Amino acid sequence: MKKKLQLRKEVYRAELGNATRSELPGIQHQQLRTRPYGSQILYSYGILLFLIILCIFFQIETDGTFLTLRNLSNVLRQSSVNTILGVGMTLVIITGGIDLSVGAVLALAGVLSTAIIMRGFPPPFPFPSDVAMTPSWSLGTSAPIAVAVAALIGALCGIHNAIPIIKLRVPPFIATLAMFSIARGFAYIYVGGGQVGNLPSEFTRVVGEGPLMPVVAISTVVVGHILLTKTRFGRSIYAVGGNEQAARLSGINVGRVKFWVYFICGLLAGIAGLLLAGRLGAGDPKSGLSYKLNAIAAVVLGGTSLMGGVGTVTGTLLGAVVIGSLEAGLGLMGVPWFVQMVVKGYVILMAVVLERTKKHNR
């Protein structure tokens, strides 16, 4: 029996590039993917070409308004939240999972963190719905605590997603769909159906008008890229998504990998929630309704396979900019938001069909 088990382990190790557990840290990034690196680069260039064509089209249709400095700055800020959420979503989808709760987690973190900015720590429960209120603490004192609370709320929601997926074998779709309802419900309960408004002008100006959001988004992409391509944990993420059983028998702790990717995804959603609240000027439980779709769209457009095992955060960055450009361009053209949802839906469908066609051709 032991000999048969050992033989099976050797076979699965061979599937991961003839690597033993001790050799796993040295496996090249390319070996653990089901798709060649060159294919990913070509896919990214294809998205870049699509983005260029899109910008030219909107520049013509908006009479030269789209490529102005003011609008491009707006596109960058608009793409920032999608990028931050997309990096976390990329990690989850590469492992073969999905997180449908990011928009609701974003809203919950935004509501609780802005409550701290307005009323200090700990914030009152329930939050008083007085639109004329002024901040109780100075922004210099409350802002760092608000950032920490937003990250903590997001991380706890990520852990809440991970535990039933890992321990109870609940499908990620169901576990994160449940968290979507739970987080959104708690956000509404806390503010009694209202919102945390009248945020300090210094806060909204720094977050909503300055370069902070793009800087945080780019930093997230850089860290995510290093994590996936330069670390043992990143190689394990690809291995789990490529063949979970083979990864487990080669010595990878699959449960731990899944735990941390959902943790990171939740953490980034929490940070994105505070940034979005600063841009909107309020912590609103209704915020983030479309960001779940936007994050998945950015990931898929960036070349990440919904089947797992393949993806890059740099591709997700391009996908997020495409989504941001679509929204900004269609908005300048006067296209209603509900029509924009239809357009984004077809863009996602087109990207998935293209990815499946390329896989079939190989």
Summary of the structure (lengths in Angstrom):
residues: 362
radius of gyration: 21.4
end to end distance: 38.4
largest distance: 74.0
contacts: 1308
relative contact order: 0.19
helix: 73%
strand: 1%
